[in-house]
């Protein structure tokens, strides 16, 4: 457990650097990320490098006892490089190149940029790869930010054709897989295939899905190039990338496979404003963030990181990029920091050391104000640093992992497919995955978030949000796990080529879940379908929203499929076969929680209905309790002597850590 900070020595007079480094160390900072946007200072003209300033900055930080996270600067190609190679600029869906003047103005498929990136990465890695102060590396910055994963450039189309050749081998196989006989879209060669954009109406969905897969693979290819260069010149130093919150435009599992550390950038208040939440939810959690949003991301990135994951950028105060940007309540920077450690983080790094008085992010808070005085977030970071020392004095292995007994399967391709084939305008895969997760966390359960191909043995409860394409061995792995399994609607509803399975959904899962989805419908936001649980005296135990699968029993044994709930019109809303449970709709929050609680108990798990905004995590020999709510939360059954941080009376925006 340690704290870090993001620092930009090129933004400040060199006369400030030594004092900045001293104050960082005094505050409790141990690592400092630098240089991710400094290409124009490293290489001010083509082939002319200026390392003097960066050498001195690294030396100053190292002399203060700080570890440096050195970044490759490829998120911001300089103007001279764009002028030399205009093909670097990505091309939008409107056919226009995106301009210079901000950041991330590059195309992953540009051969000019791939080569230029390799050159600057080699130069940086060769210069600092064995510097004693450089302990870690970061590739680029926030891959895909500002909708920059997909480009429709000639270079991207050319590489897409090669990607298709590798996937399908022959154009006839592609035509069959896509079903291009529809609307006379058959191709005679791969060279006839263009990007799925600019069509009169909807482009072919299988074409669109494969283009998304291709674009995602381009991100992984580009990251791999940088990682390989760093490892060659800086052996033994972990390599990270800072992913973004709830970002789904490329397959993060594939990118993380080449990294040592998956890190992410945590901005709970900006996220609350920008995500799907209803206005009343945004108002309720305005200055705290939703109690489960940051932890959802923690568990996503924990699940793909070889070493303990990090938060590379932690919000320290108001941000600048949301529609509205409230200030966090006092205590929230501390709470967010401890929440990350509660989910297994190795480092929480704040963005940034000092608020910049110029350019696009001048309204974004730092640990210090622009006039160099410690801000509220800086004071709370100092408190966290003191508390970390207290925790580690009690338990040096406080960050040891405990594998959760609950797994939630999370899949990036599912989001792309539902975006291409939503069938309902508000069918939003990340939202539904989050709602299942939030219900589980509200029951006091720790959750591992895992990819669809992850080992599943050892879990007692496996929750699968809508998963349209299931691997061929998925049914067998689910049953072998011995867990209770919850499957969301639309699971098994498509093949990998985006076709309806021959025997209808749930496709390959029908071998263990004998049912047939013969019709579906999407529901408007103002329409719900009442649900009645089997044996209930109530006519309305909850409601289905967004979607409804029409299910019929496909078993030869009448006892093989049990109907556990029905819609008002009599159609099944929830069926099960043994340990496999299938939800035919996205149920309201209360019904979802009720059903998951019952299934969790059946799985032998202890569930606890937590107070509003209270969350519990268990890691190593410690239990962490965080209070997002407005009321004091009291822990009645914990001895006073067990507390390492806080006490049994947890104030709003408060934290307690105790020995379990």
C-alpha positions in Angstrom: 0.0 0.0 0.0 1.5 3.3 -1.1 0.6 6.7 -2.4 1.7 8.4 -5.6 1.1 11.6 -7.5 1.2 12.8 -11.1 3.7 15.6 -11.7 4.6 17.8 -14.7 8.0 19.4 -14.1 7.8 20.9 -17.6 4.9 23.0 -16.4 6.8 24.7 -13.6 9.9 26.7 -13.1 12.9 24.4 -12.3 13.5 26.4 -9.2 10.3 24.8 -7.7 11.2 21.2 -8.4 13.3 20.5 -5.4 10.8 21.9 -2.9 8.0 20.1 -4.7 9.9 16.8 -4.3 10.6 17.5 -0.6 7.0 18.3 0.1 5.8 15.2 -1.7 8.0 13.0 0.4 7.0 14.8 3.6 3.3 14.4 2.7 3.8 10.6 2.3 4.1 10.2 -1.4 6.3 7.4 -2.6 6.0 7.3 -6.4 5.7 10.0 -9.0 4.4 9.6 -12.6 6.0 12.0 -15.2 6.4 12.7 -18.9 3.3 11.2 -20.5 2.6 14.4 -22.5 6.2 15.7 -22.9 7.1 14.6 -26.4 7.5 18.2 -27.7 10.0 18.9 -24.9 11.9 15.6 -25.4 12.2 16.0 -29.1 11.5 19.6 -30.0 12.6 19.1 -33.6 12.9 15.9 -35.7 15.7 13.8 -34.4 17.0 16.5 -32.0 16.5 15.4 -28.4 16.7 17.6 -25.3 17.1 15.3 -22.3 18.7 17.8 -20.0 15.5 19.0 -18.3 14.2 15.5 -17.8 17.5 14.2 -16.6 17.5 16.9 -13.9 13.8 16.3 -13.0 14.4 12.5 -12.5 17.5 13.2 -10.5 15.7 15.6 -8.2 12.8 13.2 -7.6 15.2 10.3 -7.0 17.3 12.3 -4.6 14.2 13.0 -2.5 13.6 9.2 -2.2 10.8 9.1 -4.7 10.3 6.3 -7.2 9.6 7.5 -10.8 6.9 6.0 -13.1 8.4 7.0 -16.5 5.9 7.3 -19.3 6.1 7.0 -23.1 4.8 10.3 -24.5 2.9 8.9 -27.4 -0.6 10.2 -26.4 0.5 13.7 -27.8 2.4 13.6 -31.0 4.0 17.0 -31.6 3.0 19.4 -34.4 6.1 18.9 -36.5 5.4 15.1 -36.6 1.8 15.7 -37.8 3.0 18.2 -40.4 5.5 15.6 -41.7 3.0 12.7 -41.7 -0.6 13.9 -41.9 -1.7 10.3 -42.2 -1.1 10.0 -38.4 -4.4 11.8 -37.8 -7.4 9.5 -37.3 -10.4 9.8 -39.6 -13.8 10.1 -38.1 -17.1 8.5 -39.3 -17.7 11.7 -41.3 -14.6 11.0 -43.4 -12.7 14.0 -42.0 -9.3 13.8 -40.3 -9.4 14.9 -36.7 -7.2 17.9 -36.1 -4.1 18.8 -34.1 -4.6 21.0 -31.0 -5.5 18.7 -28.1 -4.4 15.1 -27.5 -4.8 11.6 -28.7 -4.7 12.8 -32.3 -3.4 9.6 -33.8 -4.5 6.5 -35.7 -3.5 3.2 -34.2 -3.2 1.8 -37.8 -1.0 4.5 -39.2 2.4 3.0 -40.2 4.0 6.4 -39.9 2.9 6.7 -36.3 3.7 3.1 -35.4 7.3 3.7 -36.6 7.6 7.2 -34.9 6.2 5.8 -31.7 8.8 2.9 -31.8 11.6 5.5 -32.2 10.5 7.8 -29.3 9.8 4.8 -27.0 13.3 3.4 -27.8 14.9 6.7 -27.1 13.2 7.1 -23.8 13.7 3.5 -22.7 17.3 3.5 -23.7 17.9 6.8 -21.8 16.1 5.9 -18.6 15.7 2.2 -18.7 18.3 1.5 -16.0 18.2 4.8 -14.1 18.0 3.9 -10.4 15.1 6.3 -9.7 13.0 4.8 -12.5 11.1 1.9 -10.9 8.1 1.5 -13.2 6.9 2.4 -16.7 3.6 3.5 -18.2 2.7 3.1 -21.9 1.0 6.0 -23.5 -2.0 7.5 -21.7 -5.6 6.4 -21.6 -5.9 4.4 -24.8 -9.0 5.3 -26.7 -9.9 8.5 -24.7 -12.1 11.0 -26.7 -13.5 8.2 -28.9 -10.2 7.5 -30.6 -10.2 3.7 -30.8 -11.9 3.4 -34.2 -10.5 5.2 -37.2 -11.8 5.0 -40.8 -8.6 6.0 -42.5 -7.2 4.3 -45.6 -4.5 2.7 -43.4 -7.1 1.3 -41.1 -9.1 -0.2 -43.9 -6.0 -1.8 -45.4 -5.1 -3.4 -42.1 -8.7 -4.4 -41.6 -8.6 -6.4 -44.9 -5.5 -8.2 -43.7 -7.2 -8.9 -40.4 -10.2 -10.4 -42.2 -7.9 -12.6 -44.3 -6.3 -14.0 -41.2 -9.7 -14.6 -39.6 -11.6 -16.1 -42.5 -8.9 -17.4 -44.9 -11.2 -17.1 -47.9 -13.8 -14.5 -49.0 -16.3 -17.3 -49.5 -16.0 -18.2 -45.8 -16.5 -14.5 -44.9 -19.6 -14.3 -47.1 -21.1 -17.3 -45.4 -20.2 -16.1 -41.9 -21.6 -12.7 -42.4 -24.6 -13.7 -44.5 -23.8 -11.2 -47.2 -26.4 -12.8 -49.5 -28.8 -10.4 -47.7 -29.3 -7.2 -49.7 -26.9 -8.4 -52.3 -23.8 -7.6 -50.3 -21.6 -10.5 -51.5 -17.9 -9.8 -52.0 -15.6 -11.3 -54.6 -12.3 -10.4 -52.8 -11.2 -9.0 -49.5 -10.0 -5.9 -51.4 -13.7 -5.0 -52.1 -14.4 -4.6 -48.4 -14.3 -1.1 -46.9 -15.1 0.3 -43.5 -18.7 -0.1 -42.4 -19.5 3.6 -42.4 -21.3 6.1 -44.6 -24.0 3.7 -45.8 -27.5 4.8 -46.6 -28.9 2.9 -43.6 -27.6 0.4 -41.2 -24.3 -1.2 -42.3 -24.1 -5.0 -42.1 -23.9 -5.9 -38.3 -21.4 -8.7 -38.7 -19.2 -6.3 -40.7 -19.5 -3.7 -37.9 -18.7 -6.2 -35.2 -15.6 -7.4 -36.9 -14.5 -3.8 -37.5 -14.8 -3.2 -33.7 -12.8 -6.4 -33.0 -10.1 -5.3 -35.5 -9.9 -1.8 -34.0 -9.5 -3.4 -30.5 -6.7 -5.7 -31.7 -4.9 -2.6 -33.2 -4.8 -1.1 -29.7 -3.3 -4.3 -28.3 -0.8 -4.5 -31.1 0.3 -0.9 -30.5 0.7 -1.4 -26.8 2.6 -4.6 -27.3 5.2 -2.8 -29.4 5.8 -0.3 -26.6 6.0 -3.0 -23.9 8.5 -5.0 -25.9 10.8 -2.0 -26.3 10.6 -1.1 -22.6 11.3 -4.7 -21.5 14.4 -4.8 -23.8 15.9 -1.6 -22.3 14.5 -1.7 -18.8 14.4 -5.4 -17.7 12.8 -6.2 -14.4 10.8 -3.0 -14.1 7.0 -3.5 -14.1 5.1 -2.0 -17.1 1.6 -0.5 -16.6 -1.0 1.4 -18.6 -3.7 3.7 -17.2 -7.1 2.5 -18.4 -10.2 4.6 -17.9 -13.4 4.2 -15.8 -16.1 2.0 -17.4 -14.4 2.3 -20.8 -15.4 -0.5 -23.2 -14.2 0.5 -26.7 -11.4 -2.1 -26.8 -10.8 -5.4 -25.1 -8.8 -4.5 -22.0 -8.1 -8.1 -21.2 -6.0 -8.4 -24.4 -4.1 -5.2 -23.6 -3.5 -6.1 -20.0 -2.1 -9.6 -21.0 1.1 -7.8 -22.1 1.3 -5.6 -18.9 2.4 -6.3 -15.4 0.1 -3.7 -13.8 -3.4 -2.7 -14.9 -4.1 0.8 -13.6 -7.1 3.0 -14.0 -8.0 6.7 -13.6 -10.7 7.2 -10.9 -13.0 10.2 -11.2 -16.2 9.2 -9.3 -18.0 12.6 -9.5 -17.3 13.2 -13.2 -18.4 9.6 -13.9 -21.7 10.0 -11.9 -22.5 13.0 -14.1 -21.6 11.4 -17.4 -23.1 8.0 -16.9 -26.7 6.7 -17.3 -27.9 7.4 -13.7 -31.3 9.0 -13.2 -31.3 12.7 -12.1 -32.4 11.8 -8.6 -29.5 9.3 -8.3 -27.1 12.0 -9.5 -28.5 14.4 -7.0 -28.3 11.9 -4.1 -24.6 11.0 -4.7 -23.6 14.4 -6.1 -20.6 15.0 -4.0 -19.6 11.4 -3.1 -20.1 9.4 -6.3 -22.2 6.2 -6.5 -21.1 3.8 -3.7 -20.4 1.0 -6.2 -18.9 2.8 -9.2 -15.3 3.1 -8.1 -15.3 -0.4 -6.6 -16.7 -1.9 -9.8 -13.7 -0.5 -11.7 -11.3 -1.6 -9.0 -12.6 -5.2 -9.4 -12.5 -5.0 -13.2 -8.8 -4.0 -13.2 -7.9 -6.2 -10.2 -9.1 -9.1 -12.3 -6.7 -8.5 -15.2 -3.6 -7.3 -13.4 -0.7 -9.6 -12.7 0.6 -7.5 -9.8 -1.7 -5.6 -7.5 -3.6 -3.0 -9.6 -3.2 0.7 -9.2 -5.3 3.8 -9.3 -3.0 5.9 -11.5 -5.1 9.1 -11.3 -7.4 9.6 -8.2 -9.7 12.6 -8.2 -8.5 15.0 -5.5 -11.2 17.7 -5.9 -13.5 19.2 -8.6 -12.7 18.1 -12.2 -13.2 20.1 -15.3 -14.6 17.9 -18.0 -18.2 16.9 -16.9 -21.3 18.9 -17.6 -21.3 19.9 -14.0 -18.4 19.6 -11.7 -19.2 19.6 -7.9 -16.6 19.5 -5.2 -16.3 16.3 -3.2 -17.5 16.4 0.4 -14.8 16.6 3.0 -13.5 13.0 3.7 -14.3 11.6 0.2 -10.7 11.8 -1.1 -9.7 9.8 2.0 -12.6 7.4 1.5 -11.9 6.8 -2.2 -8.2 6.1 -1.4 -9.1 3.5 1.3 -11.7 2.0 -0.9 -9.0 1.3 -3.5 -6.8 -0.4 -0.9 -9.8 -2.4 0.3 -10.2 -3.9 -3.2 -6.5 -4.8 -3.4 -4.8 -1.7 -4.9 -1.0 -1.5 -4.6 -0.9 2.2 -5.2 -3.2 5.2 -5.2 -1.8 8.1 -7.2 -3.5 11.5 -7.2 -3.9 13.7 -10.2 -2.2 16.0 -9.9 0.4 17.6 -7.6 -0.6 21.1 -8.3 -3.5 22.6 -10.2 -2.4 24.1 -13.5 -3.2 27.8 -14.0 -3.3 27.5 -17.8 -4.6 25.4 -20.8 -7.5 22.9 -21.0 -7.3 21.5 -17.4 -6.8 24.7 -15.5 -10.1 24.1 -13.7 -9.1 20.6 -12.6 -8.1 20.5 -8.9 -4.8 19.1 -7.6 -3.4 18.3 -4.2 -2.2 21.9 -4.2 -3.9 25.0 -5.4 -2.3 27.0 -8.3 -0.7 29.3 -5.7 1.0 26.3 -4.2 -1.0 25.9 -1.0 -2.1 22.4 0.2 -5.8 21.9 -0.9 -8.3 19.8 1.1 -7.5 16.7 -1.1 -3.8 17.1 -0.2 -4.6 17.2 3.5 -6.7 14.0 3.2 -3.9 12.3 1.2 -1.5 13.1 4.1 -4.0 11.5 6.5 -4.2 8.4 4.4 -0.4 8.2 4.3 -0.3 8.3 8.1 -3.0 5.7 8.3 -1.2 3.4 5.9 1.8 3.3 8.2 -0.5 2.4 11.1 -2.1 -0.4 9.1 1.2 -1.8 7.9 2.6 -1.8 11.5 -0.3 -4.1 12.5 -0.2 -6.3 9.3 2.6 -6.1 6.8 0.5 -8.3 4.5 -2.6 -6.1 4.8 -3.0 -6.1 1.0 -2.9 -9.9 0.7 -5.7 -11.1 -1.6 -8.6 -13.4 -0.7 -10.3 -14.9 -3.6 -14.0 -14.0 -3.5 -16.6 -16.6 -3.6 -18.7 -14.7 -6.1 -17.7 -14.1 -9.7 -19.3 -11.7 -12.2 -18.5 -12.4 -15.9 -17.7 -9.2 -17.8 -17.2 -9.1 -21.6 -16.2 -6.3 -23.9 -17.5 -7.9 -27.1 -20.9 -8.1 -25.5 -21.0 -4.4 -25.2 -20.1 -3.9 -28.9 -22.6 -6.5 -30.1 -25.5 -4.9 -28.1 -24.4 -1.5 -29.4 -24.7 -2.8 -32.9 -27.9 -4.8 -32.3 -29.5 -3.1 -29.3 -33.1 -3.9 -30.4 -34.0 -1.4 -27.7 -32.4 2.1 -27.5 -31.6 1.8 -23.8 -30.2 -1.7 -23.8 -26.9 -0.7 -22.2 -24.6 -3.7 -21.3 -22.3 -1.8 -18.9 -25.3 -0.5 -17.0 -26.8 -4.0 -16.5 -23.5 -5.5 -15.5 -23.1 -2.7 -13.0 -26.6 -3.2 -11.6 -25.9 -6.9 -10.9 -22.6 -6.0 -9.3 -24.2 -3.2 -7.2 -26.9 -5.6 -5.9 -24.2 -8.1 -4.8 -22.1 -5.4 -3.1 -25.2 -4.2 -1.3 -25.6 -7.7 0.1 -22.1 -7.4 1.7 -20.5 -9.8 -0.9 -17.0 -9.4 -2.3 -17.0 -9.9 -6.0 -14.3 -11.0 -8.6 -14.9 -9.6 -12.0 -13.6 -12.1 -14.6 -13.5 -12.6 -18.4 -15.6 -15.2 -20.0 -12.7 -17.6 -20.4 -11.6 -17.4 -16.8 -11.3 -20.5 -14.5 -14.6 -20.8 -12.6 -13.8 -23.5 -10.1 -13.9 -22.4 -6.5 -16.7 -19.9 -6.8 -20.0 -20.6 -5.1 -22.0 -18.0 -7.1 -21.4 -17.0 -10.7 -23.4 -14.1 -12.2 -23.5 -13.6 -15.9 -25.0 -10.3 -17.2 -26.5 -10.5 -20.7 -23.8 -12.4 -22.7 -24.9 -12.9 -26.3 -21.9 -15.0 -27.5 -20.9 -17.9 -25.2 -17.8 -20.0 -25.8 -18.4 -23.6 -26.8 -17.1 -24.9 -23.4 -19.0 -22.4 -21.3 -21.9 -24.7 -20.4 -19.5 -27.4 -19.3 -17.3 -25.0 -17.2 -20.4 -23.6 -15.5 -21.7 -27.0 -14.5 -18.2 -28.3 -13.4 -17.8 -25.3 -11.1 -20.5 -26.6 -8.8 -21.7 -23.0 -8.3 -25.1 -21.5 -8.4 -25.2 -19.6 -11.8 -27.3 -16.6 -12.7 -27.7 -15.8 -16.4 -29.1 -12.6 -17.6 -31.5 -12.2 -20.6 -30.1 -12.5 -24.1 -27.4 -14.9 -23.0 -26.5 -17.3 -25.7 -28.6 -15.3 -28.2 -26.0 -14.9 -31.0 -23.2 -16.8 -32.6 -19.7 -15.4 -32.9 -20.6 -14.3 -36.4 -23.6 -12.4 -35.1 -26.3 -14.8 -36.3 -29.2 -16.3 -34.4 -28.3 -19.8 -33.2 -29.8 -22.6 -35.3 -31.9 -24.0 -32.4 -32.6 -20.4 -31.1 -31.3 -19.0 -27.8 -29.8 -19.9 -25.4 -27.7 -21.7 -28.1 -25.0 -24.0 -26.7 -26.3 -23.4 -23.1 -29.5 -25.4 -24.0 -27.5 -28.6 -23.2 -27.6 -27.7 -19.5 -30.6 -25.3 -19.5 -33.4 -26.9 -21.5 -35.3 -23.9 -22.7 -36.0 -22.1 -26.0 -36.4 -18.3 -26.4 -38.9 -18.1 -29.3 -39.6 -14.4 -29.2 -38.2 -11.2 -27.6 -39.3 -7.7 -27.1 -37.8 -4.5 -25.9 -39.7 -2.2 -23.5 -39.9 1.6 -23.6 -38.4 3.4 -20.5 -42.0 4.2 -19.2 -43.1 0.5 -19.6 -42.6 -2.2 -17.1 -43.9 -5.8 -16.8 -45.2 -6.9 -13.4 -43.5 -10.1 -12.0 -45.0 -12.5 -9.6 -42.8 -15.0 -7.8 -43.9 -18.7 -7.6 -46.0 -19.2 -4.4 -46.3 -15.5 -3.7 -49.5 -14.1 -2.5 -48.6 -10.7 -4.1 -49.7 -10.0 -7.7 -46.7 -7.8 -8.2 -43.4 -8.7 -6.5 -41.4 -6.5 -8.8 -41.1 -5.6 -12.5 -39.2 -6.4 -15.6 -37.6 -3.5 -17.5 -35.9 -2.8 -20.8 -36.3 -6.3 -22.2 -38.3 -9.6 -22.2 -37.4 -13.0 -23.4 -40.4 -15.3 -24.2 -39.4 -18.7 -22.9 -40.8 -22.2 -23.5 -39.7 -25.4 -21.9 -37.6 -27.5 -24.2 -36.9 -30.4 -21.9 -38.1 -34.0 -22.3 -38.4 -34.3 -18.5 -41.1 -32.0 -17.1 -39.2 -31.5 -13.9 -36.0 -30.4 -15.7 -37.1 -26.7 -16.0 -38.7 -25.0 -13.1 -40.6 -21.7 -13.5 -39.8 -19.6 -10.4 -41.6 -16.4 -11.5 -44.0 -15.3 -14.2 -45.0 -12.1 -15.8 -48.6 -10.8 -15.4 -49.5 -12.4 -18.7 -48.3 -15.8 -17.5 -45.1 -16.1 -19.5 -42.0 -17.2 -17.5 -39.9 -14.4 -16.0 -37.4 -16.6 -14.2 -36.6 -20.2 -14.8 -34.1 -22.6 -13.4 -32.6 -26.0 -14.1 -30.8 -27.3 -11.1 -28.1 -24.7 -10.2 -28.6 -22.7 -13.3 -31.0 -19.7 -13.1 -32.1 -17.7 -16.1 -33.7 -14.2 -15.8 -35.9 -13.4 -18.8 -35.7 -9.6 -18.1 -33.7 -6.9 -16.3 -35.6 -6.7 -13.1 -36.0 -3.6 -10.9 -33.3 -3.1 -8.2 -35.4 -4.4 -5.3 -36.4 -7.6 -7.1 -32.8 -8.2 -8.5 -31.4 -7.9 -4.9 -34.1 -10.2 -3.5 -33.5 -12.9 -6.1 -29.7 -12.7 -5.8 -29.9 -12.8 -2.0 -31.9 -16.0 -2.2 -29.6 -17.6 -4.7 -26.5 -16.5 -2.7 -28.0 -18.2 0.4 -28.6 -21.3 -1.6 -25.0 -21.2 -2.5 -24.0 -21.1 1.1 -23.0 -17.5 1.3 -23.7 -15.2 4.2 -25.6 -12.1 3.0 -26.0 -8.9 5.0 -28.4 -6.1 4.0 -26.1 -3.0 4.5 -27.2 0.5 5.4 -27.8 3.0 2.6 -24.3 3.8 1.1 -22.4 1.5 3.4 -20.0 -1.0 1.8 -17.8 -3.7 3.3 -14.7 -5.4 1.8 -12.5 -8.1 3.3 -8.8 -8.5 2.3 -6.1 -10.3 4.1 -6.8 -10.3 7.8 -8.6 -6.9 7.7 -12.2 -5.8 7.1 -12.8 -2.3 5.6 -16.1 -0.4 6.1 -16.8 2.7 4.0 -19.7 5.0 4.6 -20.9 6.9 1.5 -24.2 7.7 3.3 -25.6 10.6 5.3 -26.1 8.7 8.6 -23.7 7.4 11.2 -23.1 3.7 10.7 -22.4 1.7 13.9 -20.6 -1.6 14.0 -22.1 -3.3 17.0 -20.2 -6.6 17.2 -16.6 -5.5 16.7 -14.3 -5.2 19.8 -12.9 -1.8 20.4 -9.3 -3.2 20.3 -9.8 -4.6 16.8 -9.8 -1.2 15.0 -6.7 -0.1 13.1 -8.3 2.9 11.5 -11.4 4.6 12.8 -13.9 3.2 15.3 -17.3 1.5 15.6 -19.0 4.8 14.9 -18.4 5.5 11.2 -19.4 9.0 10.4 -20.7 10.0 6.9 -17.8 9.8 4.4 -15.9 7.9 7.1 -13.8 4.8 7.0 -13.0 2.1 9.5 -10.5 -0.8 9.2 -10.4 -3.6 11.7 -8.8 -6.9 12.3 -11.2 -9.6 11.2 
